[in-house]
Amino acid sequence: MAANTDDSHVPSAKQVDKLLQYLDILYPGGKPIQPVIDPSPGTCIYKDEVNTFCQTISDDWFWRGFTAKAAAEYCNNPDKLQTATWKDIKCVLTFFIFKERFCNGYQGAAIEDGFIRTLLLRVKELAKK
């Protein structure tokens, strides 16, 4: 895998490995963790595992050129993730970070409903190519 450059959305092997560790952290035994510590109205306090996952995305996968419309296509149709490219993955992960700002609890829901697991499995598949 090539290192990230302005012209390439292909992550480094280190970035992929760092992200894929969350398959076991967020989905031990293939089942989602309970991501929320405190689901009080108006705020959502996540477990440390979720916060470090989000930090990993912000550090290694954040893409300023993403569009919400493109990311929403995957969020509204998770089966489409099966054909996602590296660029699409970066787009969706960036959206995952931003959407929490406008939709409290979104990140927890995306973990619990398996959307993030499906995305991580696609990352794993792309990394083998």
Secondary structure, DSSP 8 states (H G I E B T S, - for coil): ----BTTB----HHHHHHHHHHHHHHSGGGS----EEE--TT--EE-HHHHHHHHHHHHHT--TT--HHHHHHHHH-GGGGGG--HHHHHHHHHHHHHHHHHSTTHHHHHHHTTHHHHHHHHHHHHHH-
